[in-house]
Amino acid sequence: MPIAVDIDVMLAKRKMSVGELADRVGITPANLAVLKNGRAKAVRFATLAALCEVLECQPGDLLRWEAEDVAG
């Protein structure tokens, strides 16, 4: 998928655990893991906003676009 998720980077910068982030955002650790590992098909703006508020960051700090390798 061309969208990469950098929640791990922000967690490390904030010295915060996945469990703490999930608690503070109001989602389950399992759902946060799906998002964090890039397996989510979608993310609600409300969840993205809560992540940004708790991590004190911008959406672009958590999500970035990467070109897909196309073997031709």
PyMOL commands that set and color helices and strands:
alter all, ss='L'
color gray80, all
select helices_A, chain A and resi 7-14+18-25+29-36+45-55+59-62
alter helices_A, ss='H'
color red, helices_A
select strands_A, chain A and resi 3-5+63-65
alter strands_A, ss='S'
color yellow, strands_A
deselect
rebuild
show_as cartoon
